[in-house]
Amino acid sequence: MRRRGVRRLWFHWSAAVSPFDNGLFGFVLKTALERNARSAAKKSFVPYHELPPYALSRIEQLEVIMPLLKVGQSQIYYEVHGEGPDLIFVHGAGGNHASWYHQIVAFEGYRCITFDARGFGNSTDAEGLGRTAFPGDLKAIFEALEIRKAILVAQSMGGGTCLSFTCRHPETVRALVLADTLVGVRLPDSIAGFMADVQKRTRDLSQAERVLGATTLASNPAATMLYLQLASFNKVNVHTLTGEQKLHSPQDLQATGVPVLYVAGEEDSLFPANAIAAVQQEVANSTYALITKAGHSAYFERPDEFNRIVKDWLKQNGCGPTH
């Protein structure tokens, strides 16, 4: 059973919009577009009527489907934006569906789907299954939206979900983007020891130090605060999350035949770029991209560069938008 609903979002900067009046996406989309417009115009404030046309076209009559999908005793919240090839964004342990606001605006020509993993954002985890249920929850979204094939874009924890899902259901995945993640990977002996040392070194880092790079932390306190505020809506975190994700080797992923893009942040302390590059070398049908001045959340810290890399790669692999 699903509870379906459609809300038409109208954003006016003078109006006070609660994150839960229009979904978390409404709140953070406003923030992102205000920031982008300010930057473009080099002003401290840009009124609504001065926003660039691309922004207005995306928000003036933005229709967002926001249902709750019942999976067992739990509810999985998801949103659907736009039309075109299906593109599903899968967040990490520090985020939720709203974390992808930079991407929802940028990937026009796709049907963009975001969701909260169970226990995160608006989703519940009544059974306490945690990670164990993540791939099955993603499959339930495929079924609910009658998706035959989709592009998956995952960050950190979401990488484990999408890796497992792709290895189980390769026929349903057109392309896979794994950003800042080795979650769920059965590591080659060549880097297993190195990653064990990395885990020890990063165990006591603050949340901000874990998820953001040194450049963002030093130069963008507003982005740092926004990231932490997004995480505050989650009922679980990396320390309290239950369940286990099944491990898959690079060879398992290669055997699926699905094209894979690995994206690494130059300043990622949790999954260093050299470790991600080493795993990428084990997957024949894969590509590697490095984003400078970004840490564990390249999609959030340097969204324009992240979006450009992913868009170009998708087009090169025959997965471009409808227009």
Phi and psi in degrees as a GROMACS rama.xvg file:
@    title "Ramachandran Plot"
@    xaxis  label "Phi"
@    yaxis  label "Psi"
@TYPE xy
-124.892  144.845  ARG-2
-102.495  110.744  ARG-3
-101.405  150.014  ARG-4
-160.374  151.321  GLY-5
-125.818  127.632  VAL-6
-120.367  135.672  ARG-7
-98.2504  121.29  ARG-8
-96.369  129.409  LEU-9
-120.734  116.339  TRP-10
-105.2  119.7  PHE-11
-126.172  127.253  HIS-12
-63.8288  -23.0039  TRP-13
-78.4  -12.4144  SER-14
-90.9799  139.367  ALA-15
-83.0799  115.499  ALA-16
-112.339  117.751  VAL-17
-71.2386  142.814  SER-18
-55.5111  -27.5803  PRO-19
-98.7289  -5.16174  PHE-20
-70.4327  -43.4997  ASP-21
-119.889  22.8459  ASN-22
80.3107  157.466  GLY-23
-58.7987  -32.4422  LEU-24
-58.7541  -41.4989  PHE-25
-59.0434  -40.7108  GLY-26
-66.0991  -50.3405  PHE-27
-76.8994  -26.6991  VAL-28
-63.8347  -42.3605  LEU-29
-56.9043  -46.9814  LYS-30
-60.4665  -45.3164  THR-31
-65.3897  -46.0133  ALA-32
-68.3083  -36.4786  LEU-33
-61.0284  -44.2848  GLU-34
-63.9854  -46.4929  ARG-35
-63.3687  -41.4114  ASN-36
-66.8778  -41.2255  ALA-37
-60.0665  -44.8128  ARG-38
-62.4512  -43.5637  SER-39
-66.4487  -38.8829  ALA-40
-91.0861  -8.04343  ALA-41
55.7253  43.557  LYS-42
-122.656  160.755  LYS-43
-79.5297  -19.6236  SER-44
-150.98  138.383  PHE-45
-121.95  117.039  VAL-46
-63.3565  161.823  PRO-47
-54.9406  -44.5464  TYR-48
-70.1256  -11.4747  HIS-49
-99.5292  3.00139  GLU-50
-63.0185  147.342  LEU-51
-63.7483  152.454  PRO-52
-54.9077  -37.9964  PRO-53
-63.0438  -33.5474  TYR-54
-72.0035  -45.4712  ALA-55
-61.2933  -40.9467  LEU-56
-64.2385  -24.6927  SER-57
-91.2945  -19.6825  ARG-58
-118.124  -19.7348  ILE-59
-58.7144  -42.3729  GLU-60
-133.403  52.9482  GLN-61
-78.7582  114.973  LEU-62
-96.5577  123.617  GLU-63
-123.503  123.815  VAL-64
-89.6454  123.556  ILE-65
-130.77  76.9526  MET-66
-95.4403  169.725  PRO-67
-111.861  127.495  LEU-68
-103.901  124.866  LEU-69
-86.4182  122.224  LYS-70
-125.488  107.491  VAL-71
63.277  -126.369  GLY-72
-96.4942  1.91837  GLN-73
-104.526  163.356  SER-74
-120.541  131.769  GLN-75
-110.933  120.128  ILE-76
-89.1884  135.265  TYR-77
-146.119  162.566  TYR-78
-129.835  150.279  GLU-79
-126.418  128.044  VAL-80
-128.69  126.865  HIS-81
80.2726  -173.021  GLY-82
-136.313  151.73  GLU-83
135.559  -162.62  GLY-84
-57.8978  142.341  PRO-85
-72.6315  129.166  ASP-86
-133.195  112.099  LEU-87
-107.491  126.404  ILE-88
-100.682  130.406  PHE-89
-122.821  114.627  VAL-90
-79.9446  170.228  HIS-91
-96.7872  -173.954  GLY-92
-70.8108  -17.2348  ALA-93
-96.5867  5.94759  GLY-94
-131.156  -163.849  GLY-95
-164.262  -166.683  ASN-96
-58.7965  -31.2664  HIS-97
-72.6912  -15.6954  ALA-98
-63.4276  -19.1649  SER-99
-94.3595  23.2807  TRP-100
-62.0681  -33.8262  TYR-101
-63.6169  -34.2629  HIS-102
-80.0073  -38.9044  GLN-103
-57.8207  -42.0448  ILE-104
-69.6483  -37.4005  VAL-105
-80.6507  -32.239  ALA-106
-91.6225  58.9977  PHE-107
-70.2258  145.151  GLU-108
94.5574  0.83025  GLY-109
-119.872  156.475  TYR-110
-89.9715  100.962  ARG-111
-86.924  129.297  CYS-112
-123.074  125.929  ILE-113
-121.66  155.307  THR-114
-154.691  161.64  PHE-115
-95.564  122.51  ASP-116
-59.9401  151.673  ALA-117
-55.6  133.05  ARG-118
90.8461  -9.98814  GLY-119
-110.74  147.575  PHE-120
53.3265  -123.718  GLY-121
-92.3984  2.05667  ASN-122
-90.1707  152.733  SER-123
-113.92  162.97  THR-124
-137.179  72.368  ASP-125
-60.4043  -32.676  ALA-126
-86.3315  -9.83718  GLU-127
67.8829  31.9782  GLY-128
-80.9438  -28.98  LEU-129
56.7467  -134.287  GLY-130
-55.1388  -33.4906  ARG-131
-55.7529  -33.7225  THR-132
-93.0662  -6.58979  ALA-133
-57.0606  -49.2884  PHE-134
-61.7427  -37.9048  PRO-135
-66.4654  -35.3404  GLY-136
-65.3411  -40.0917  ASP-137
-63.6213  -40.6054  LEU-138
-62.3668  -37.8363  LYS-139
-63.189  -35.274  ALA-140
-67.1256  -42.7961  ILE-141
-53.7864  -47.2531  PHE-142
-68.8753  -41.2835  GLU-143
-64.0347  -36.6328  ALA-144
-96.4467  5.67176  LEU-145
54.2084  47.1969  GLU-146
-88.2374  124.561  ILE-147
-86.6596  -43.2102  ARG-148
-145.512  141.976  LYS-149
-142.866  157.099  ALA-150
-88.916  134.092  ILE-151
-111.204  129.367  LEU-152
-121.734  117.336  VAL-153
-128.161  147.325  ALA-154
-125.29  136.132  GLN-155
50.3181  -116.648  SER-156
-53.1133  -37.9049  MET-157
-61.1075  -24.6427  GLY-158
-63.437  -38.6006  GLY-159
-64.1622  -40.137  GLY-160
-60.7355  -48.9657  THR-161
-74.6006  -31.707  CYS-162
-63.0473  -48.5226  LEU-163
-63.7055  -43.3979  SER-164
-62.5879  -43.8122  PHE-165
-64.5339  -40.3513  THR-166
-68.2071  -29.5115  CYS-167
-83.0949  -36.327  ARG-168
-132.053  58.3233  HIS-169
-61.3866  -26.4517  PRO-170
-69.0081  -13.2203  GLU-171
-101.997  -0.555798  THR-172
-113.358  117.516  VAL-173
-77.4732  -39.9872  ARG-174
-160.502  154.639  ALA-175
-131.828  125.813  LEU-176
-110.765  120.361  VAL-177
-111.618  106.617  LEU-178
-106.199  125.75  ALA-179
53.0841  48.2475  ASP-180
-153.323  141.132  THR-181
-130.615  18.8885  LEU-182
-63.4453  133.748  VAL-183
82.5645  1.14937  GLY-184
-91.0382  130.331  VAL-185
-79.1  103.55  ARG-186
-70.3002  140.802  LEU-187
-62.3753  151.298  PRO-188
-56.3107  -29.5158  ASP-189
-63.486  -25.0618  SER-190
-125.102  -2.05099  ILE-191
-59.5999  -44.8513  ALA-192
-65.2869  -41.2414  GLY-193
-59.8715  -45.8197  PHE-194
-68.515  -30.3765  MET-195
-63.7175  -40.1911  ALA-196
-66.8897  -38.7238  ASP-197
-60.9652  -43.6904  VAL-198
-60.7851  -39.0706  GLN-199
-65.866  -42.8595  LYS-200
-68.2727  -30.6014  ARG-201
-99.6949  -0.715554  THR-202
-57.9829  -38.1848  ARG-203
-101.051  12.4718  ASP-204
-68.518  150.565  LEU-205
-68.297  164.269  SER-206
-58.426  -43.2152  GLN-207
-62.4691  -41.9543  ALA-208
-67.1373  -29.0661  GLU-209
-72.8333  -42.5914  ARG-210
-97.2057  -16.9231  VAL-211
-123.06  152.524  LEU-212
-83.1106  168.545  GLY-213
-61.0638  -36.8432  ALA-214
-64.093  -46.8922  THR-215
-64.0049  -44.8439  THR-216
-60.5426  -36.7071  LEU-217
-83.1128  -30.6652  ALA-218
-113.226  -12.0627  SER-219
-138.032  72.8535  ASN-220
-62.7291  -29.021  PRO-221
-66.4964  -42.2742  ALA-222
-65.4314  -38.2068  ALA-223
-61.2177  -46.0797  THR-224
-63.801  -42.074  MET-225
-61.9967  -42.8732  LEU-226
-60.2103  -44.4429  TYR-227
-67.8981  -35.3909  LEU-228
-66.2514  -39.3152  GLN-229
-59.1043  -43.4815  LEU-230
-66.1177  -24.7724  ALA-231
-67.7953  -15.7749  SER-232
-80.4938  -9.00525  PHE-233
-83.6194  144.849  ASN-234
-87.7217  -14.3411  LYS-235
-131.283  165.47  VAL-236
-139.768  -175.437  ASN-237
-61.3393  -24.6915  VAL-238
-86.2959  -25.7301  HIS-239
-107.102  -6.38949  THR-240
-65.341  133.873  LEU-241
-96.7372  177.971  THR-242
80.1686  170.381  GLY-243
-130.379  144.765  GLU-244
-100.277  134.528  GLN-245
-64.9422  140.7  LYS-246
-89.469  144.105  LEU-247
-133.756  140.938  HIS-248
-81.6511  160.619  SER-249
-55.8653  -32.8222  PRO-250
-67.5151  -34.9272  GLN-251
-59.9784  -44.3213  ASP-252
-68.1243  -42.841  LEU-253
-58.7421  -37.6655  GLN-254
-65.1153  -20.6272  ALA-255
-70.2536  -24.4129  THR-256
77.5587  3.2706  GLY-257
-78.0822  130.781  VAL-258
-65.31  137.901  PRO-259
-128.498  135.333  VAL-260
-114.599  120.923  LEU-261
-97.2309  125.963  TYR-262
-115.086  128.992  VAL-263
-122.168  145.055  ALA-264
-94.6124  132.118  GLY-265
-57.0075  -31.4169  GLU-266
-107.635  18.6401  GLU-267
-69.3015  118.026  ASP-268
-87.1058  -23.7397  SER-269
-82.9386  -43.1469  LEU-270
-128.881  83.0451  PHE-271
-53.8808  147.029  PRO-272
-57.7319  -37.5774  ALA-273
-66.2813  -30.8304  ASN-274
-71.2295  -42.5002  ALA-275
-63.6204  -40.9302  ILE-276
-62.3297  -37.5693  ALA-277
-65.1442  -40.4313  ALA-278
-68.3103  -41.0183  VAL-279
-58.0276  -35.3945  GLN-280
-64.4724  -19.5314  GLN-281
-84.8209  -9.71093  GLU-282
-113.165  107.989  VAL-283
-61.9578  -39.5039  ALA-284
-93.1681  43.8415  ASN-285
-131.239  163.864  SER-286
-130.016  150.485  THR-287
-121.006  136.849  TYR-288
-135.406  134.993  ALA-289
-110.046  130.987  LEU-290
-109.13  117.39  ILE-291
-76.3732  158.65  THR-292
56.2273  33.1804  LYS-293
-136.994  148.334  ALA-294
-103.744  -130.369  GLY-295
-76.3859  -8.20468  HIS-296
-127.945  59.5098  SER-297
-57.3051  -36.2146  ALA-298
-62.2176  -26.3071  TYR-299
-97.103  -39.0998  PHE-300
-77.7536  -40.8436  GLU-301
-131.438  66.8776  ARG-302
-62.1038  -37.6303  PRO-303
-62.9005  -43.6488  ASP-304
-68.0492  -42.8236  GLU-305
-59.5  -49.187  PHE-306
-62.4443  -40.7335  ASN-307
-62.2574  -45.987  ARG-308
-61.035  -47.0099  ILE-309
-66.8369  -45.0415  VAL-310
-59  -48.0869  LYS-311
-61.372  -42.4438  ASP-312
-66.1625  -40.6375  TRP-313
-61.6123  -43.3413  LEU-314
-62.5705  -41.2218  LYS-315
-62.7274  -25.3445  GLN-316
-104.065  20.3485  ASN-317
70.2265  26.7541  GLY-318
-121.178  34.8806  CYS-319
-73.0473  173.546  GLY-320
-74.4594  172.493  PRO-321
-76.588  -19.8387  THR-322
